[in-house]
Amino acid sequence: MKILVCISHVPDTTSKINFTDGDTKFDTTGVQYVINPLDEYCLTRAMWFKEKQGASVTVVTVGEANVEPTLRKCLAIGADDAIRVNSPAYDGFYTAKQLEKVVKDGAYDLVLAGRESFDYNGQMVPGMLASFLDYNFVNACIQIDVDGNKATLAREIDGGKEILDADLPLVIGGQKGIVEEKDLRIPNMRGIMMARKKPLKVVEPIEASPATEVANFEKPAPKSVCKMIDADNVAELVELLHNEAKVI
């Protein structure tokens, strides 16, 4: 089984976020980047298939040279090889079109991707990729097992989970639950040394146009100061909730 894991290179959630050029561009100064957490869950599950079923695991991202440390970390975790599409990831549509070419060229049986990235939270790429490829698709996946050409999956729904069967080839939009946080792997020294020798292939992007463009970014409004109301002053509390907070 050939597995492709789609990786997003995202800012660490502890990074301080700022914008430049009139709030039209993200300021990368001082920002630490990491593997998108939901993609890391998928990579960990792929490693299980590699160890238990002999699958090969390739990781891919769309990005410029600055994303390569993230791919190297994936290789250190245990991926066999990596592909970088040499282009900024302009938007979800553009990214999915680039990944479509990679999947077709590699004839992958299973494509794993986090259901969304933690920077833009678009939840678009896995679904669009499956549509472009005409592959089966399961989103919000919290469990996957593969036996031959058949996959048994579970996905999260309101109030519970749904069990599904699907044939390969298949695209998954995974999330926490596909593995648990305690199962995530930290690269050891041997893995880091081996990652330096593993192939990282750079391919040029295909011709495609982004479907969206950034008008501007805006930070959330700062939280207002908390007002303390005396426990006996119910009338003031009701007045504030009605006229100021406008929740009643």
C-alpha positions as CSV (number, residue, x, y, z in Angstrom):
1,M,0.0,0.0,0.0
2,K,1.3,3.4,-1.0
3,I,0.3,6.2,1.4
4,L,0.7,9.9,0.9
5,V,0.4,12.2,3.9
6,C,-0.3,15.9,3.1
7,I,1.5,18.2,5.5
8,S,0.9,21.9,6.3
9,H,3.6,24.1,7.6
10,V,1.8,26.3,10.2
11,P,2.7,28.8,12.9
12,D,3.0,27.4,16.4
13,T,-0.1,28.3,18.3
14,T,2.0,30.1,20.9
15,S,3.5,32.5,18.3
16,K,2.6,36.2,18.4
17,I,0.7,37.0,15.2
18,N,1.1,40.3,13.3
19,F,0.4,41.6,9.8
20,T,2.2,44.0,7.5
21,D,1.6,46.0,4.3
22,G,-1.6,47.5,5.6
23,D,-2.8,44.2,7.2
24,T,-2.6,42.4,3.8
25,K,0.3,40.1,4.5
26,F,1.2,37.8,7.4
27,D,4.4,38.9,9.2
28,T,6.6,35.8,9.6
29,T,9.2,37.7,11.7
30,G,10.0,35.6,14.9
31,V,7.3,33.0,14.1
32,Q,8.1,29.4,14.9
33,Y,6.6,26.9,12.5
34,V,5.5,23.3,13.2
35,I,3.7,20.4,11.5
36,N,0.0,21.1,11.4
37,P,-1.3,19.1,14.4
38,L,-4.1,17.3,12.5
39,D,-1.6,16.3,9.8
40,E,0.7,15.0,12.5
41,Y,-2.0,12.7,13.7
42,C,-2.4,11.4,10.2
43,L,1.3,10.9,9.8
44,T,1.4,8.9,13.0
45,R,-1.4,6.6,11.8
46,A,0.5,6.2,8.5
47,M,3.5,5.0,10.5
48,W,1.3,2.3,12.1
49,F,0.4,1.1,8.6
50,K,4.1,1.1,7.6
51,E,5.1,-0.9,10.7
52,K,2.2,-3.3,10.8
53,Q,1.4,-3.8,7.1
54,G,4.6,-2.8,5.3
55,A,3.1,0.3,3.7
56,S,5.4,3.0,2.1
57,V,4.8,6.5,3.4
58,T,5.5,9.7,1.5
59,V,4.9,13.2,2.8
60,V,4.1,16.2,0.6
61,T,3.6,19.9,1.1
62,V,3.1,22.9,-1.2
63,G,5.6,25.6,-0.2
64,E,8.9,27.3,-0.7
65,A,12.3,26.2,0.6
66,N,11.5,27.5,4.1
67,V,9.1,24.6,4.7
68,E,11.8,21.9,4.3
69,P,12.6,21.7,8.0
70,T,9.0,20.6,8.6
71,L,9.4,17.9,5.9
72,R,12.7,16.8,7.5
73,K,10.9,16.4,10.8
74,C,8.4,14.1,9.1
75,L,11.2,12.1,7.7
76,A,12.8,11.9,11.1
77,I,9.5,10.6,12.5
78,G,9.7,7.8,9.9
79,A,8.3,8.8,6.6
80,D,10.2,7.1,3.7
81,D,10.5,10.2,1.4
82,A,9.2,13.7,0.9
83,I,7.9,15.9,-1.9
84,R,7.9,19.6,-1.9
85,V,5.9,21.5,-4.6
86,N,7.9,24.6,-5.2
87,S,5.3,27.2,-4.8
88,P,3.5,29.2,-2.1
89,A,0.2,27.6,-1.0
90,Y,-1.9,30.5,-2.3
91,D,-5.3,29.1,-1.2
92,G,-7.1,25.8,-0.8
93,F,-8.1,25.4,-4.4
94,Y,-4.6,26.0,-5.7
95,T,-3.1,23.7,-3.1
96,A,-5.5,20.9,-4.0
97,K,-4.7,21.2,-7.7
98,Q,-1.0,20.8,-7.0
99,L,-1.6,17.8,-4.8
100,E,-3.8,16.2,-7.4
101,K,-0.8,16.1,-9.8
102,V,1.4,14.5,-7.1
103,V,-1.2,11.9,-6.3
104,K,-1.7,10.9,-9.9
105,D,2.1,10.8,-10.6
106,G,2.7,8.6,-7.5
107,A,-0.5,6.4,-7.9
108,Y,-1.1,6.4,-4.2
109,D,-3.7,4.1,-2.7
110,L,-4.4,6.2,0.5
111,V,-4.1,9.9,1.0
112,L,-4.2,11.2,4.6
113,A,-4.6,14.8,5.5
114,G,-5.8,16.7,8.5
115,R,-9.3,17.9,7.9
116,E,-8.1,21.5,8.3
117,S,-4.9,23.4,9.0
118,F,-4.5,25.4,12.2
119,D,-3.6,28.6,10.4
120,Y,-6.6,29.3,8.1
121,N,-9.0,26.6,9.2
122,G,-10.4,26.3,5.7
123,Q,-11.4,22.6,5.7
124,M,-11.2,22.6,1.9
125,V,-8.2,20.8,0.7
126,P,-9.0,17.1,1.4
127,G,-12.5,17.3,0.0
128,M,-11.5,19.2,-3.2
129,L,-8.5,16.9,-3.7
130,A,-10.9,13.8,-3.6
131,S,-13.2,15.5,-6.0
132,F,-10.4,16.3,-8.5
133,L,-9.2,12.7,-8.3
134,D,-12.6,11.1,-8.2
135,Y,-11.5,9.2,-5.1
136,N,-13.7,8.1,-2.2
137,F,-13.6,10.6,0.7
138,V,-14.2,10.5,4.4
139,N,-14.0,13.7,6.5
140,A,-13.7,14.1,10.2
141,C,-12.2,10.6,10.3
142,I,-11.3,9.3,13.8
143,Q,-10.5,5.7,12.9
144,I,-9.2,3.8,9.9
145,D,-8.2,0.2,9.3
146,V,-7.3,-1.3,5.9
147,D,-7.5,-4.9,4.8
148,G,-6.4,-5.4,1.2
149,N,-8.4,-3.0,-0.9
150,K,-11.0,-2.3,1.7
151,A,-11.0,0.3,4.5
152,T,-13.2,0.4,7.6
153,L,-13.5,3.9,9.0
154,A,-15.3,5.9,11.7
155,R,-16.1,9.5,11.5
156,E,-17.4,11.9,14.1
157,I,-21.0,13.1,13.8
158,D,-23.3,15.0,16.1
159,G,-23.9,12.8,19.2
160,G,-21.7,9.9,18.2
161,K,-19.7,8.3,15.4
162,E,-20.6,6.7,12.1
163,I,-18.9,3.5,10.8
164,L,-18.2,3.3,7.1
165,D,-16.7,0.9,4.6
166,A,-14.9,2.2,1.5
167,D,-12.7,1.0,-1.3
168,L,-9.2,2.2,-2.0
169,P,-8.1,4.6,-3.5
170,L,-9.3,6.9,-0.7
171,V,-8.7,10.4,0.7
172,I,-9.1,11.0,4.4
173,G,-9.7,14.2,6.3
174,G,-8.4,13.1,9.7
175,Q,-8.6,14.6,13.2
176,K,-7.7,13.8,16.8
177,G,-8.9,10.3,17.4
178,I,-7.3,8.7,14.4
179,V,-4.5,8.4,16.9
180,E,-4.4,9.8,20.4
181,E,-2.1,12.6,21.4
182,K,-0.1,10.3,23.6
183,D,0.8,8.2,20.5
184,L,2.5,11.1,18.6
185,R,6.1,10.5,18.0
186,I,9.1,12.7,18.9
187,P,12.0,12.2,16.5
188,N,15.0,10.6,18.2
189,M,18.7,11.2,17.3
190,R,18.8,8.1,15.0
191,G,15.7,9.3,13.2
192,I,17.1,12.8,12.7
193,M,20.4,11.4,11.3
194,M,18.6,9.1,9.0
195,A,16.3,11.9,7.8
196,R,19.3,13.7,6.3
197,K,19.9,10.8,3.9
198,K,16.3,10.3,2.9
199,P,15.1,11.7,-0.5
200,L,13.4,15.1,-0.5
201,K,12.1,15.7,-4.1
202,V,11.3,19.2,-5.3
203,V,8.8,19.5,-8.1
204,E,7.7,22.5,-10.0
205,P,4.0,23.5,-9.7
206,I,1.5,22.9,-12.5
207,E,-0.3,25.9,-14.0
208,A,-3.2,26.8,-11.8
209,S,-4.8,30.0,-10.6
210,P,-5.9,30.6,-7.0
211,A,-9.6,30.9,-6.6
212,T,-9.4,33.5,-3.8
213,E,-7.2,36.4,-2.8
214,V,-6.6,38.1,0.6
215,A,-8.2,41.5,1.0
216,N,-6.9,42.1,4.5
217,F,-6.4,40.4,7.9
218,E,-8.0,41.6,11.1
219,K,-7.2,40.6,14.6
220,P,-10.0,39.7,17.0
221,A,-11.1,42.7,19.2
222,P,-9.5,42.7,22.6
223,K,-11.6,41.4,25.4
224,S,-13.4,44.1,27.4
225,V,-12.8,44.7,31.1
226,C,-14.8,42.4,33.3
227,K,-17.4,44.3,35.3
228,M,-18.1,43.1,38.8
229,I,-21.7,43.4,40.0
230,D,-22.7,43.2,43.7
231,A,-24.7,40.0,44.3
232,D,-27.6,41.9,45.7
233,N,-27.8,44.3,42.8
234,V,-29.9,42.2,40.4
235,A,-31.5,45.2,38.7
236,E,-28.1,46.5,37.6
237,L,-27.1,43.1,36.3
238,V,-30.3,42.8,34.2
239,E,-29.9,46.3,32.9
240,L,-26.3,45.6,31.7
241,L,-27.2,42.3,30.1
242,H,-30.1,43.9,28.3
243,N,-28.7,47.3,27.2
244,E,-24.9,46.7,27.0
245,A,-24.3,43.0,26.4
246,K,-27.6,42.7,24.5
247,V,-28.0,39.1,25.4
248,I,-31.5,39.4,26.9
